[in-house]
Amino acid sequence: MSSTLTTGEKPVKARTGLAILRSLATTTLTMVLVLAVVLGLWVAGLAIWDVDEFVGKGPADVWAYLVSDPDAAENREGMGGLLAQTLEDATIGFVVGMLAAIGFAMLIVRFKAVESAVMPVAMVFRSVPLVALAPIIILLAGRGALTVAIISGVVVLFPALVTTVFGLRSVSPQMRDVVTVYGGSEGAVLRKAAFPSALPSLFAAIRISVPGAITGALLAEWLATGKGMGSAIVSASRNGRINETWSLVVIVTVASVVLYLVAQLVESAVLARYGKNAGKA
């Protein structure tokens, strides 16, 4: 019995490892292509609109500020601390938003009446600009981690909620019948059939939510906490530190792209292990 299980595990591990390597190669190539396109559009945009050199900084200017200038090491050190703060804030918003989205999605799928109660509220938070809601959120929650969690979490919540609900409802009737025939409850159907079926949608929600969480963190830092990259970008722009402004924007953009591609890599590994058709007949 044990040898059979061991033999059966080898193809799964081999398939998972191959999928990870393939995804890593694809992810690396995608990152290179994305950066090349962004750099090309950056340079072309400055040339086409004939942006003044004082305002419009190119890749060479950012490279000098971060790498080749005498103060580059000091500049990188300062921005490293700002980036760490923003990633911490984005992580808070991502975790809160995704957990809320998964929890509400489970309730919506399990109880039909919950959808009528939750979705209108989610639509309100999604449609009203957070800049307008931020003063009220700050008055109620202060300027700490709770406000970051609310503002960044709201950015994550709605797209993740819609995508996760769609995934949970995609379980096939045959798989639902298999669980119920063996005495499984609706909760068991949700755990053993709906969630495996929803894995592709769940990872799609994660990929969408990663850059969204960073956007929410930047917004919270600008409007509430006065820390991290969000506050630094506004301060540098307001005080005419143009090289610093462009460098901050570039670092945030690269971080968003890298995290998105990491999420894509994790998705490939998980789906290779459990299969894209898990939970489906």
Order of alpha helices (4+ residues) and beta strands (2+ residues): alpha-alpha-alpha-alpha-alpha-alpha-alpha-alpha-alpha-alpha-alpha
